[in-house]
Amino acid sequence: MDEYEMRIDEQMRTFDTFEEGIKKLPPRIVSIHEDFERNSELTDTDIAFVVVGITIREIVSHIFRAMKIDRISDKEAAKKVHLGKKEKSQRTEKYFASIPQIIANPVPYDAITSSNAEIKSEVSLGGMNHRFKTIGHDPILGFIFGTANIMTNTITLSTGVSFENILPFKTYHVGTMLRSELEPAKGVMDKLYERADTREMFISIINRVQNDYQEGFKALGTAIIKELMHLMSDVKTAHSLPIPFTGVISPDISRRMQLYLGMDSLVLASNTTEYIVAKMVDYGVLVAREFWWKNVEKGVCDEQCLQTRLKKIETFINDGAILGENVYMVRKLISSDIKLAIQGYSFGNVLHSVKTIINNEVIINQLRHEYVVIHATEYINNL
């Protein structure tokens, strides 16, 4: 009986101890939270890595900004791509350009002159709008329509999407003609002279490949290279290239986006690349900091605290990147240069930063929760 009572007393004491421990659990959890915040505070070395990260991001931003703003003329771009050799129009057939002609001719969708008033009125092409109206200048669709135009001596224009016009394409034949009938000595140039069939344009290419597999594919490959070289020559110029698909939807809106807001393919490509580069810079800084902590400082702390410090470093780097971009934007807006403000602003950089800051807040909360659960569980198990 005594032994039984002793066991009961022992169990009661254990229960009392456990109950007392449970009563102390809430303040213990508060203490664990405080430990987490203290152990995840940034050190002087962490701050040094923040400064390095912000500096690298700013350098990258300035490099890309210069690429977006400092542009060259159309003539300079053409010389660089064509190695100083001047192209000369020598078109002889409808729906067909030989391989030598593909190489020697300028791209047909650069033609802005028409042979008669009716076509001129219908197409309304000019130096300021032709890149936004010609599908060959679209950075994506150009590899389909532009390549086809090159192989068939044609030009395909966008008329803009509407309820009545779901397929907004009009194609015209382009031929080699005298610049002036009255002054033949002025030489020749490409001119639009007759409506063509867009469907027939593609059928002629398919037939060419089927009838002569080797010559057809060689011509196709040559035309694709020609298209690529032309897009490369145009993208770095003052008017660059339209943002993909915008010219098809509305040539006028696409032109206004470039003219007034500076939004074109070069800006889009730069912002996309900046997004990726910003991500790579952040990753590189965090890997370097973790390596330094484990191998140079030989520090020891909970994994949750270390990862939280790394996420805080990344957050501060991105705070600095956003601040840098906003300072640039404000400076340009104060000087009333809205186009340059938008063109030089790194939307890719800022988008990455905003996304990273929001994600890191969520991740830090998860790490804090893990830390508290682990240490609270250890406390309960040791009661």
C-alpha positions in Angstrom: 0.0 0.0 0.0 2.8 2.4 0.9 4.5 1.6 -2.4 1.3 2.4 -4.2 0.9 5.7 -2.4 4.5 6.6 -3.2 3.9 6.0 -6.9 0.8 8.1 -6.7 2.7 10.9 -5.0 5.5 10.7 -7.6 3.0 11.0 -10.4 1.3 13.9 -8.7 4.7 15.7 -8.3 5.4 15.0 -11.9 2.0 16.4 -12.9 2.5 19.4 -10.7 5.9 20.0 -12.2 4.5 19.6 -15.7 1.5 21.9 -14.8 3.9 24.5 -13.5 6.0 24.2 -16.7 2.9 24.7 -18.8 2.0 27.8 -16.9 5.4 29.2 -17.7 5.1 28.3 -21.4 3.6 31.6 -22.6 6.4 33.7 -21.0 8.9 31.1 -22.3 7.5 31.5 -25.8 7.9 35.3 -25.5 11.5 34.7 -24.4 12.1 32.4 -27.4 10.8 35.1 -29.7 13.2 37.6 -28.1 16.1 35.1 -28.6 15.2 34.8 -32.2 15.1 38.5 -32.8 18.4 38.9 -31.0 20.2 36.1 -32.8 18.9 37.2 -36.2 20.0 40.8 -35.9 22.4 42.0 -38.6 26.1 42.2 -37.7 28.6 44.7 -39.0 29.8 42.1 -41.5 26.2 41.6 -42.7 25.8 45.3 -43.2 29.1 45.4 -45.2 27.6 42.7 -47.5 24.4 44.9 -47.8 26.5 47.8 -49.0 28.4 45.6 -51.5 25.1 44.2 -52.9 23.5 47.7 -53.3 26.7 49.0 -55.0 26.7 46.1 -57.5 23.0 46.5 -58.2 23.5 50.3 -58.8 26.4 49.7 -61.2 24.4 47.2 -63.1 21.4 49.6 -63.2 23.6 52.4 -64.6 25.1 50.1 -67.3 21.6 49.0 -68.5 20.3 52.6 -68.3 23.1 53.7 -70.6 22.3 50.9 -73.0 18.6 52.0 -73.1 19.3 55.7 -73.5 22.5 56.0 -75.6 21.3 55.0 -79.1 22.7 55.3 -82.5 21.3 56.4 -85.9 19.7 54.0 -88.4 22.7 54.5 -90.8 25.3 53.7 -88.1 23.4 50.6 -87.1 23.1 49.4 -90.7 26.9 49.9 -91.3 27.7 47.8 -88.2 25.5 44.9 -89.2 26.3 45.0 -92.9 30.0 45.6 -92.3 29.9 48.8 -94.3 28.5 47.2 -97.4 25.6 49.0 -99.0 22.6 47.0 -100.0 21.0 47.6 -103.4 17.6 46.7 -104.6 17.4 44.2 -107.5 13.9 42.5 -107.3 12.7 40.8 -110.5 9.8 38.4 -109.5 6.6 38.2 -107.5 6.6 35.8 -104.6 10.2 34.8 -105.2 13.7 36.1 -104.3 16.7 34.1 -105.2 19.4 33.5 -102.5 21.8 36.0 -104.0 18.9 38.5 -104.1 18.0 37.8 -100.5 21.6 38.6 -99.5 22.0 41.7 -101.7 18.6 43.3 -101.4 17.5 45.5 -98.4 14.6 43.9 -96.5 11.4 44.7 -98.5 9.5 45.8 -95.4 11.8 48.9 -95.1 10.1 50.3 -98.2 8.0 53.3 -97.5 7.4 54.7 -101.0 4.6 53.6 -103.3 4.4 53.5 -107.1 1.0 55.1 -107.3 -1.2 57.5 -105.3 -3.9 54.8 -104.5 -1.5 52.5 -102.7 0.2 55.5 -101.1 -3.1 56.7 -99.6 -4.0 53.1 -98.5 -0.8 52.3 -96.6 0.2 55.8 -95.3 3.8 54.7 -94.6 6.5 57.0 -93.5 9.8 57.1 -91.8 8.2 57.7 -88.4 5.6 54.9 -88.4 6.9 52.1 -90.7 8.4 50.1 -88.0 5.2 50.0 -86.1 3.0 49.2 -89.1 5.3 46.5 -90.8 5.0 43.1 -89.2 8.6 42.3 -90.2 9.8 44.7 -87.5 8.0 42.9 -84.8 10.7 41.1 -82.7 8.7 37.9 -82.6 6.2 37.9 -85.5 9.0 39.3 -87.7 10.6 35.9 -87.8 7.4 34.6 -89.5 6.2 37.5 -91.6 9.5 39.3 -92.1 11.2 36.1 -93.2 8.3 35.4 -95.6 8.5 39.0 -96.9 12.3 38.6 -97.6 11.7 35.3 -99.5 8.9 36.7 -101.6 9.7 40.4 -102.2 6.6 41.5 -100.2 5.7 43.7 -97.3 3.0 42.8 -94.7 1.4 45.7 -92.9 -0.8 45.8 -89.8 -4.2 47.5 -90.0 -4.9 47.0 -86.3 -7.2 44.6 -84.6 -10.9 45.4 -84.4 -14.2 43.5 -84.3 -14.6 43.8 -88.1 -10.9 43.0 -88.7 -9.7 40.0 -86.6 -6.8 39.3 -89.0 -5.2 42.7 -89.4 -2.8 41.9 -92.2 -2.4 43.4 -95.7 0.4 42.4 -98.0 1.9 44.2 -101.0 4.4 43.4 -103.7 7.6 45.3 -103.5 9.6 46.0 -106.7 12.8 47.7 -107.8 11.8 50.9 -109.5 13.3 54.2 -110.5 13.4 56.8 -107.7 12.2 59.4 -110.3 10.8 58.7 -113.8 12.0 62.2 -114.7 15.5 61.7 -113.4 16.7 58.2 -114.0 20.2 59.1 -112.9 19.0 59.1 -109.3 19.0 55.3 -109.4 16.5 52.8 -108.1 14.7 52.0 -104.9 12.1 49.7 -103.4 8.5 50.7 -104.0 5.1 49.1 -103.1 3.3 48.6 -106.4 0.5 46.1 -106.1 -1.6 44.2 -103.5 -0.5 40.7 -102.8 -2.2 37.8 -101.1 -0.8 37.0 -97.6 -1.9 33.4 -97.9 -0.3 33.0 -101.3 2.9 34.4 -99.8 3.2 31.5 -97.4 2.0 28.9 -99.9 4.8 30.0 -102.3 7.4 29.4 -99.6 5.9 26.0 -98.8 5.9 25.0 -102.5 9.5 26.3 -102.9 10.7 24.0 -100.1 8.7 21.0 -101.4 9.9 21.4 -105.0 13.5 21.9 -104.2 14.3 20.8 -100.6 17.9 21.8 -100.6 17.5 25.2 -102.3 14.3 26.0 -100.4 15.7 25.4 -96.9 18.9 27.2 -97.8 16.8 30.2 -98.9 14.7 30.0 -95.7 17.8 29.8 -93.5 19.3 32.8 -95.4 16.1 34.8 -95.0 16.0 34.0 -91.2 19.6 35.2 -90.8 18.7 38.3 -92.8 15.7 39.0 -90.6 17.8 38.5 -87.4 20.5 40.9 -88.7 18.0 43.5 -89.6 16.3 43.4 -86.2 19.7 43.6 -84.5 20.5 46.7 -86.6 17.3 48.4 -85.7 16.9 47.6 -82.0 19.6 49.9 -80.7 18.5 52.9 -82.8 16.5 55.9 -81.7 13.1 54.4 -82.5 14.2 50.8 -81.8 11.6 48.2 -82.5 8.0 48.0 -81.2 7.1 45.9 -78.2 6.1 42.5 -79.5 2.5 42.2 -80.8 1.7 45.8 -80.0 2.0 46.9 -83.7 -0.4 44.1 -84.7 -3.0 45.2 -82.1 -2.6 48.9 -83.0 0.3 50.5 -84.9 -0.8 53.9 -83.6 -0.7 52.9 -79.9 2.6 51.1 -80.5 4.1 54.3 -82.0 2.8 56.5 -79.2 4.2 54.2 -76.6 7.6 54.6 -78.1 7.3 58.3 -79.0 5.9 59.6 -75.7 6.8 57.0 -73.1 10.0 55.5 -74.6 8.6 52.0 -74.3 10.0 49.8 -77.0 11.7 46.4 -77.5 15.1 47.6 -76.3 13.6 48.9 -73.0 11.6 45.7 -72.6 14.6 43.4 -73.3 16.8 45.5 -70.9 14.2 45.3 -68.1 13.8 41.6 -68.6 17.5 41.1 -68.5 17.8 43.4 -65.5 15.3 41.3 -63.6 17.4 38.2 -64.2 20.7 39.9 -63.4 19.3 41.4 -60.2 18.3 38.0 -59.1 21.8 36.7 -59.9 23.5 39.5 -57.9 21.3 38.8 -54.8 22.0 35.1 -55.0 25.7 35.7 -55.4 25.9 38.1 -52.4 23.9 35.6 -50.2 26.1 32.7 -51.2 29.2 34.7 -50.4 27.9 35.8 -47.0 26.9 32.3 -46.0 30.3 31.0 -47.1 32.1 33.8 -45.1 30.0 33.0 -42.0 30.7 29.3 -42.0 34.3 29.2 -43.3 35.9 32.5 -42.3 34.0 33.7 -39.2 33.2 30.0 -38.3 30.0 31.2 -36.7 27.5 29.0 -35.0 23.8 29.7 -34.8 20.4 28.1 -35.5 19.7 27.5 -39.2 16.5 29.6 -38.8 18.5 32.6 -37.5 21.1 32.4 -40.2 18.6 32.1 -43.0 16.7 35.1 -41.5 19.8 37.2 -41.5 20.4 36.3 -45.1 16.9 37.2 -46.0 17.2 40.5 -44.1 20.4 41.2 -46.1 18.6 40.6 -49.3 15.7 42.8 -48.3 18.0 45.7 -47.5 19.8 45.3 -50.8 16.5 45.5 -52.6 15.3 48.5 -50.5 18.4 50.3 -51.7 17.8 49.3 -55.3 14.3 50.7 -55.2 15.5 53.9 -53.6 18.1 54.3 -56.3 15.6 53.9 -59.1 13.1 56.2 -57.5 15.7 58.9 -57.0 16.5 58.7 -60.7 12.8 58.9 -61.7 12.2 61.9 -59.4 15.3 63.8 -60.8 14.1 63.3 -64.4 10.5 64.2 -63.6 11.8 67.4 -62.0 13.6 68.3 -65.2 10.3 67.5 -67.1 11.9 64.7 -69.1 9.1 62.2 -68.8 10.2 60.0 -71.7 13.7 59.7 -70.4 12.4 59.1 -66.9 10.3 56.1 -68.0 12.9 54.9 -70.5 15.8 54.9 -68.0 13.8 53.6 -65.1 14.5 49.9 -64.4 11.1 48.3 -64.1 12.7 44.9 -64.1 15.0 45.9 -61.2 12.1 47.3 -59.2 9.8 44.4 -60.0 12.4 41.9 -58.7 12.9 44.0 -55.6 9.3 44.4 -54.7 8.7 40.7 -55.3 11.7 39.8 -53.2 10.8 42.1 -50.3 7.3 40.6 -50.1 8.5 37.0 -50.3 11.2 37.6 -47.7 8.7 38.9 -45.2 6.7 35.7 -45.6 9.8 33.5 -45.4 11.1 35.3 -42.3 7.7 34.7 -40.5 7.9 31.1 -41.4 11.5 30.8 -40.1 10.4 32.6 -36.9 7.5 30.1 -36.5 9.9 27.1 -37.0 12.3 28.5 -34.4 9.6 29.0 -31.8 8.1 25.6 -32.4 11.4 23.8 -32.2 12.5 25.5 -29.0 9.1 25.4 -27.4 8.9 21.6 -28.1 12.4 21.2 -26.5 11.2 23.0 -23.4 8.1 20.9 -23.1 10.1 17.6 -23.6 12.5 18.6 -20.8 9.8 19.2 -18.2 
